[in-house]
């Protein structure tokens, strides 16, 4: 007898978590492993934010709140969206979740029916297709390429939309590529969406503040105000504020959708951690001075990794606009054999051999929907990155 839900058979475990788990197990076994798989800043949570969490405990703010968050945090989200994105929302249009992942999942669970389609540009964050499948929908993958900077074109979006399309999921800067859409590039996509009023827009703006050089972040409802009533603008405090473990995400959108998401959350987790909510209030309302300082570190690391990977034989590594990932191509290595005897038949074989033979853990590109590539997170020390890239260079040089 199979006691498991048939729905569960539609999804697979997160490959990024699997890579991080494998790297940790090897380290615990005594191997010299450098983990470049986790999408997590290596900075500590800023002191003012941590202090706000401690203060919440000391003041007894440890009881249940409204299922989708305290009014103070919803007000802070509204102020942030107006300040940073020129978007006007009321607290009734805001939902607070246990991380950005729950926000996206609640919206999909609240809206998808069997047969509904969700357009997802590839490369994509590994969880998007599986969340759609869990919610009963069908992911439709629209594949971008390195030639377009890993960004979807208007023609590709147009071709992916059908009468069954319910959502378009948009992520910029991107996990896994770091690619960011300019205002003009995003306007081309929103022009397509205006022609299809049955399609809602879900934006994942989690890496908004991690932008480098001349790249300037923008979000769909900001670029095209006519999409305001059918856009769910999603974000969180995990990345820019180094609060991954605090687990706070948020979204703003039409009241009918926020109400539906509240209903889902009230019957699943109920409210996010109260202490984390008060810390997030400080994150959004308090000083933002540390963000450009952290970004300068990330940019230095990005430039180091891009340079060293492009010096590796058979690897092409574009320079990303934001986030803390690079997504190199290994097309020049396919078919070669490693020093340990592994044939590099695809990017999963590359990542497996790289880990086993050099101790460098990366995530293979097939997990993100575009091969042959791999993802490196450069949210770790300069020394670890230089060591890892040196090992990758040696591994590639030894391929025959």
C-alpha positions in Angstrom: 0.0 0.0 0.0 1.3 3.5 -0.9 0.3 5.8 1.9 1.8 8.9 0.3 -0.3 11.5 -1.6 -0.3 11.4 -5.4 0.5 15.1 -5.4 3.8 14.4 -3.7 4.9 12.3 -6.6 4.8 15.4 -8.8 7.6 17.1 -7.0 11.3 16.5 -6.1 13.4 17.6 -3.1 15.3 20.9 -3.5 18.6 20.3 -5.3 20.2 23.3 -3.6 19.4 21.9 -0.2 20.7 18.5 -1.3 24.1 20.0 -2.4 24.5 21.9 0.9 23.6 18.8 2.9 26.1 16.7 1.0 28.8 19.3 1.5 28.1 19.4 5.2 28.2 15.6 5.5 31.6 15.5 3.7 32.9 18.2 6.0 31.7 16.3 9.1 33.5 13.2 7.7 36.8 15.1 7.6 36.9 16.1 3.9 38.3 19.6 2.9 35.1 20.9 1.3 34.2 24.4 0.1 30.5 24.8 -0.2 29.3 27.2 -2.9 25.8 25.9 -3.1 23.8 27.9 -0.4 22.1 31.1 -1.3 22.8 32.8 2.0 24.8 35.9 2.9 27.8 35.2 5.2 27.3 38.5 7.0 25.8 38.6 10.5 22.3 40.2 10.9 23.0 43.9 11.5 23.2 44.8 15.2 20.2 47.2 15.2 18.0 44.5 13.8 19.2 41.7 16.1 18.7 44.2 19.0 15.1 44.7 18.0 14.5 41.0 18.1 16.0 40.8 21.6 14.0 43.7 22.7 10.8 42.0 21.5 11.6 39.0 23.7 12.4 41.3 26.7 9.1 43.2 26.2 7.1 40.0 26.1 6.1 40.3 22.4 6.0 36.5 22.1 2.3 35.7 21.7 0.2 34.9 18.6 -0.4 37.7 16.2 -2.9 38.1 13.3 -2.4 35.1 10.9 -0.6 37.2 8.3 1.4 39.6 10.5 1.4 42.5 12.8 0.0 45.9 11.6 3.4 47.6 12.4 5.2 45.3 9.9 2.5 45.8 7.3 2.9 49.5 7.7 6.6 49.2 7.4 6.2 47.2 4.1 3.8 49.9 2.8 6.4 52.6 3.6 9.2 50.6 2.0 7.3 50.0 -1.2 6.4 53.7 -1.5 10.0 54.8 -0.7 11.9 52.4 -2.9 9.4 51.5 -5.6 6.9 54.3 -5.9 4.1 51.9 -5.2 1.1 52.8 -2.9 -0.4 50.0 -0.8 -2.5 49.9 2.4 -1.9 47.4 5.2 -5.0 45.5 4.0 -3.1 44.8 0.8 -0.1 43.2 2.6 0.6 39.7 3.7 3.5 38.7 6.0 4.7 35.1 5.7 7.3 32.7 7.1 9.9 33.5 4.5 9.4 34.5 0.8 8.8 30.9 -0.1 5.6 30.7 1.9 4.3 33.9 0.3 4.7 32.5 -3.2 3.2 29.2 -2.2 0.2 30.7 -0.5 -0.6 32.7 -3.6 -0.3 29.7 -5.9 -2.4 27.5 -3.5 -5.1 30.2 -3.3 -5.4 30.6 -7.1 -4.5 27.6 -9.1 -6.9 25.0 -10.4 -6.1 21.8 -12.2 -4.9 22.6 -15.7 -4.0 26.2 -14.9 -0.6 27.2 -16.4 2.2 29.3 -14.9 4.9 30.7 -17.2 8.3 30.5 -15.6 11.4 31.8 -17.3 14.5 29.5 -17.2 17.0 29.5 -15.6 14.6 29.6 -12.6 14.8 29.3 -8.8 14.5 25.5 -8.2 11.3 25.9 -6.1 9.1 27.7 -8.6 8.0 24.6 -10.8 7.6 22.4 -7.8 5.4 24.8 -5.9 3.2 25.2 -9.0 2.9 21.4 -9.2 2.1 21.1 -5.5 -0.7 23.6 -6.0 -2.2 21.6 -8.9 -1.0 23.8 -11.7 1.3 23.1 -14.7 4.6 25.0 -15.1 5.3 26.2 -18.6 9.1 26.8 -19.0 10.2 29.7 -21.2 13.9 29.2 -21.8 16.2 32.1 -22.0 19.9 31.7 -23.0 23.3 33.2 -22.3 23.0 35.0 -25.6 20.2 37.1 -24.2 21.9 37.6 -20.9 19.7 34.8 -19.4 16.7 37.2 -19.8 13.4 36.4 -21.4 12.4 38.4 -24.5 9.0 39.7 -25.3 8.6 37.3 -28.1 9.4 34.3 -25.9 6.9 35.5 -23.3 4.2 36.0 -25.9 4.8 32.5 -27.3 4.5 30.9 -23.8 1.1 32.5 -22.9 -2.0 30.5 -23.6 -5.7 30.8 -22.6 -4.8 28.6 -19.7 -2.1 30.8 -18.3 -2.9 32.0 -14.8 0.4 33.5 -13.6 3.7 34.8 -15.0 6.5 34.5 -12.4 9.2 37.2 -12.7 12.5 37.3 -10.8 15.1 40.1 -11.1 17.9 40.1 -10.2 17.7 36.4 -10.8 18.5 33.4 -8.8 20.5 31.5 -10.3 22.0 33.9 -12.9 22.1 37.3 -11.2 20.7 38.7 -14.4 18.7 42.0 -14.0 16.1 43.5 -16.3 16.5 47.1 -17.2 13.4 49.4 -17.3 13.2 49.1 -21.1 13.6 45.3 -21.0 10.9 45.0 -18.4 8.6 47.4 -20.3 8.8 45.1 -23.3 7.5 42.2 -21.1 4.8 44.3 -19.5 3.6 45.4 -22.9 3.0 41.8 -23.7 1.2 41.2 -20.4 -1.2 44.2 -21.1 -2.4 42.2 -24.2 -3.3 39.3 -22.0 -5.6 40.6 -19.1 -6.2 37.0 -17.8 -2.6 36.7 -16.7 -1.5 37.7 -13.2 2.0 38.7 -12.4 4.0 37.3 -9.5 7.3 39.2 -8.9 10.0 37.8 -6.7 12.1 40.9 -5.8 14.1 39.2 -3.0 17.4 40.4 -4.5 16.2 44.0 -5.1 18.9 45.7 -3.1 21.8 43.5 -4.3 22.5 45.4 -7.5 25.9 46.4 -8.9 27.4 48.9 -11.2 25.0 50.8 -13.4 22.1 48.4 -13.0 19.0 50.0 -11.4 16.3 47.7 -10.0 12.7 48.1 -11.1 9.6 46.0 -10.6 6.6 45.3 -13.0 3.9 47.3 -11.3 6.3 50.2 -11.1 7.2 50.0 -14.8 3.5 49.5 -15.9 0.9 50.9 -13.5 -1.9 49.3 -15.5 -0.7 46.0 -14.1 -1.1 47.1 -10.5 -4.4 45.3 -9.9 -3.2 42.0 -11.1 0.4 42.0 -9.7 1.6 40.4 -6.5 4.8 42.1 -5.5 6.8 39.7 -3.3 9.9 40.4 -1.3 11.5 39.7 2.1 14.3 40.5 4.5 16.4 37.4 4.0 19.1 38.5 1.5 19.8 42.2 1.8 19.4 42.2 5.6 21.2 38.9 6.2 18.1 37.5 7.9 17.7 34.1 6.2 17.1 32.2 9.5 14.6 34.8 10.8 12.1 33.6 8.0 10.2 36.7 7.1 8.7 37.4 3.6 6.0 39.7 2.5 3.8 40.5 -0.5 1.5 43.3 -1.6 -1.3 43.0 -4.0 -5.1 43.2 -4.5 -7.1 42.8 -1.3 -9.1 39.8 -2.7 -5.8 37.9 -3.2 -4.3 38.9 0.1 -7.5 37.7 1.8 -7.3 34.4 0.1 -3.6 34.0 1.1 -4.6 34.9 4.7 -7.1 32.1 4.7 -4.5 29.6 3.5 -2.0 30.7 6.1 -4.5 30.7 8.9 -5.0 27.0 8.3 -1.4 26.1 7.9 1.3 27.9 9.9 -0.7 30.9 11.2 1.5 33.8 12.1 5.2 34.1 11.4 7.5 34.2 14.4 6.6 37.3 16.4 10.2 38.1 17.4 11.2 37.9 13.7 8.4 40.2 12.7 9.6 42.9 15.2 13.1 42.5 13.9 11.8 43.0 10.3 10.1 46.2 11.3 13.5 47.5 12.3 15.1 46.2 9.1 12.6 48.0 6.9 12.3 51.2 9.0 15.8 51.5 10.4 19.1 52.5 8.8 19.9 51.1 5.4 23.6 52.2 5.6 25.0 48.7 5.7 23.5 47.7 2.4 25.9 49.6 0.1 28.8 48.5 2.3 27.8 44.8 1.9 27.2 45.3 -1.8 30.8 46.6 -2.2 32.0 43.3 -0.7 29.7 41.3 -2.9 30.8 43.2 -6.0 34.5 42.5 -5.2 33.7 38.8 -4.8 31.7 38.7 -8.0 34.5 40.2 -10.0 37.0 37.8 -8.5 34.9 34.7 -9.3 34.0 35.9 -12.8 37.6 36.6 -13.6 38.9 33.3 -12.3 36.2 31.1 -13.8 36.7 32.7 -17.2 40.4 31.8 -16.9 39.3 28.1 -16.4 39.6 26.0 -19.6 36.2 25.4 -21.2 34.2 27.7 -19.0 32.3 30.9 -20.0 31.1 33.1 -17.1 29.0 36.2 -17.8 29.1 39.1 -15.3 25.8 39.3 -13.4 24.0 42.5 -12.6 23.0 41.6 -9.0 22.2 38.9 -6.4 25.2 36.8 -5.4 25.4 34.1 -8.0 27.2 33.4 -11.2 25.9 30.9 -13.8 28.8 29.7 -16.0 28.4 27.6 -19.1 30.5 24.3 -19.4 29.5 23.6 -23.0 33.3 23.5 -23.8 33.8 20.6 -21.3 31.0 18.2 -22.3 32.4 14.8 -23.4 35.7 15.2 -21.7 36.9 12.8 -18.9 38.0 13.9 -15.5 41.3 12.8 -13.8 39.2 10.5 -11.6 37.6 8.8 -14.7 34.2 10.5 -14.8 32.9 11.4 -18.2 31.4 14.9 -18.2 28.3 13.9 -20.0 26.2 16.8 -18.5 26.4 19.4 -15.8 25.3 17.0 -13.1 28.2 14.8 -13.9 30.5 17.8 -13.8 29.2 18.9 -10.4 29.5 15.4 -8.9 33.0 14.9 -10.2 34.0 18.4 -9.0 32.8 17.7 -5.5 34.3 14.2 -5.3 37.7 15.1 -6.8 38.3 18.6 -5.5 35.9 19.2 -2.6 34.1 22.1 -4.3 30.3 22.0 -4.0 28.3 23.7 -6.7 24.8 23.2 -8.0 24.3 21.7 -11.5 22.4 23.7 -14.1 19.7 21.2 -14.8 18.3 21.9 -11.4 17.5 25.5 -12.6 16.1 24.4 -16.0 19.1 25.3 -18.3 22.1 23.2 -19.1 25.0 22.8 -19.4 25.8 25.2 -16.6 26.4 25.3 -12.9 25.6 27.9 -10.2 28.2 29.4 -7.8 27.1 31.4 -4.8 29.8 33.9 -4.0 28.3 34.8 -0.6 31.4 33.5 1.2 34.9 34.8 2.0 37.3 36.0 -0.6 39.8 33.4 0.5 37.3 30.5 0.1 36.3 31.8 -3.3 39.9 32.1 -4.5 40.7 28.6 -3.2 37.5 27.1 -4.8 38.1 28.8 -8.2 41.8 27.6 -8.2 40.5 24.1 -7.6 38.0 24.5 -10.5 40.7 25.7 -12.8 42.9 22.7 -11.9 40.0 20.3 -12.4 39.2 21.8 -15.8 42.8 21.8 -16.9 43.1 18.1 -16.0 40.1 17.0 -18.2 41.0 15.0 -21.3 
